[in-house]
Amino acid sequence: MTSDEWLAFLRQDFARGFPAYCGILVTHVAPGVFETYLEVRPEHQQQDGFVHAGVMATMADHTGGYAAFTLVPPHQRVLTIEFKINFFRPATGHCLICRARVVHGGRRILVSEADVFARADGAEKHVARALVTLMAVESDHSRRSA
């Protein structure tokens, strides 16, 4: 599998399960980098009308994980072993953007930073940052193609 084929596979693989249910879409993929987008819907909001912290945490964890996933060989996958998230302000607006990059690309342990921005009226506000630690593990290829 070429590098371009691997990145294309990851772009498609990202949007499955819970992230797909949430409506998170991939906007950019490169080695060590992953970016996603979420159109905010009423069900993403908590009781005060802000985007729920769980939605932002899911977006940051999954986007940070896939940034790391771009750097492992196709016979491996990554699993989050720890993540920490700081929320800077309530998230309001019509969409969220998450930009993640790998800050440590070890052979077994990888670490990504994932920044979440809320966009309203054409302006972005930095609303959260996560540090995601992942472990590269051997993969069952039959699960990936399913």
N, C-alpha and C positions, 0 to 999 in steps of 0.2 A: 504494500500500500504506500503510495507516495504521500509526501507531507500535505499536499493540497487535498488529496482524497481523505486523509485522516481528519483535517480540519472541517471538510464538508460533512463527514460522518458525524463529528461531534456537534456541529450546528444542528443537524437533524435529530441526533440522539437526545439533546438537551430537552427538547419540548415533548416530554413524555411524563406520565404520572401526575404527581401533585403540581409541579411547575406548569404543566400544560393546563391543568384544571384551574389554576390561578390566572392563566392568560399571559404568562411571561414569555416574551419573544426574544430571539437572538437578533442583535443588530450588527455585531462585529466580532470576528474571530481572527486571531493571529497567534503565533507561538507565544505562550505565556500571557496572553491577553484574551479577555472575554467581556463582551458588553451586552446588556439586555435592556428591555423596555417593557413597561407595564402600563396599559391604559387603565386608570383608576376607575373602578366601578363601585356602586354603593356597598356591595358585599365585602369590599376590601377595607371599609371604614369601621372604626370603633364608635362607641356611643357619642363622642363629641364631634364626629365628622372628620377626624384625622385618619390617615392611613394607619391601619393596625400595625403594631410593632412586629407581630408574627409574620405579616406579609413582607415587611422589609427584611426581617431576619431570614426568611426563606429565600428571598431574592438574592441577598448578599451571600448566603451560604452556598447556594447552588451555582451562582455566577462565579464566585471565587473557586469553587471546586472544579468547574469546567475550565477555568484559566489554567489550573494545575494539570488537568486532564490533557490539555494540548501538548504537554511536555513528556508524557509517559509513552512508552511503546505500545503498539496495538494489543499486545498480549496481556496488558495490565489495565486496571481501572483504579480509580481513587475513591477513598472513603474518608469522610470527615471524622477526625478523632478529637477535635476540639474547635470551638470558635467562641470569640468574644465580640460583642457588638456594643458600640457607643451610639446613643441617639442624641443628636445635637439640638434638634428643635422638632416640633410637630410637623408632619408631612402633610401638606395641602397642595392642591393643584390637580391638573387633569392627567398627569402621568408621572411615573418614576423611571429613572434611568440608573442602571448600576454599571459601574466600570471597575473591572477587577484586573489585577496584574499579579504575577508571581513575584514574590520578593525573596524566596529561597527555593531553588529547584533541585533538591537533593534526589538521590536515587530512590530512597524509600520514604523520606519525609519531605513534604513540600508545604510551603506557606504562601498564602495569597492575601492581599489586601483588597477589600471590596468597598467602594464608595457608592453610596446611594444619594441621588439627587431628586428633588421634587421640582417639576416644571409647572409654572403658572404664569400666564401672560407673557410668554416668551423668555422668562428669566428662570434660571436654575438656582435652587438653594441646596446646599450640602446638608443633608438631614441625618446621615448615619455613616459610620465606618466600621467594618468588621475585619477581624484578623482570623483567617481560617487556616487551621492546620490539618493536613491530609496525609494519609498513608497510601502508597502505591501497593496494590495487591494483585496477585495473579487473577486472570479473568477466565470465565467460561465463555468462549466465543459464541456458543449457541444462544446464550441469553442476549447478547448484543444485537443479533440479527432478528430477534423475535419482535 
